């Protein structure tokens, strides 16, 4: 079975961000099921500094410190401090699938000046599932589909991850590229704007591509217990989100660096 590999995803994006599903995808795909003794667990705890070139309402975002937590039990259940939980059901090497539960932040039109005229979003948990398939030892395809319980619509993400040949002992570099999609109901809840509600102009996007992303992740195993993880991700919003008055910048760069300890 595949070894449980920590894929720290310290960025916890707000509900209206198209980047919400990428951390969930990396966690669900990275926390591969393994043969663990009954009653055992694999746990990482730590902290990460994260930042981005822009928030969703266009304001600058300062670097912030966030907790890291990722746990998997022998029965396949896993949880993360980023608000993701699920369970691996596959016993077949090279295939991963199971249910997924993702927490999401609430949003209020008063949270930012660019959010005037938008809809209030409840922070209800979203449910769905994930599927991953390994194309050899160093490459895999991952996906998830989540039902947005607040918008009453669907979100999905598909990605490819490639681990590069090791350049040095204890160092692992992984490249990733993916696309996220959303139904019209989800797009409207996140990006629709109404003049009657105080917005700059009326805007109502249709369903489609929310974002295209590409990133690089670097793991440095400092010892058998300590791990340093750094990641940089570039995001380009789809035409629907990019056309909304909520969004000031279509392209954004986000980054994170975290230190974790394995129990």
Secondary structure, 3 states (H helix, E strand, C coil): CCCCCCCCCCCCCCCCCCCHHHHHHHHHHHCCCCCCCCCCEEEEEEEEEEEECCCCCCCCEEEEEEEEEEEEECCCEEEECCCEEEECCCCCCCEEEEEEEECCCCECHHHCHHHCCCCCECCCCEEEEEEEEECCCCEEEEEEEEEECCCCEEEEEEEEEEECCCCCCCEEEEEEEEEEEECHHHHHHHHCECCCCCCCCCECCCCEEEEEEEEEEEEEECCCCEEEEEEEEEEEECHHHHCCCCCCCCEEEEEEEEEEEEC
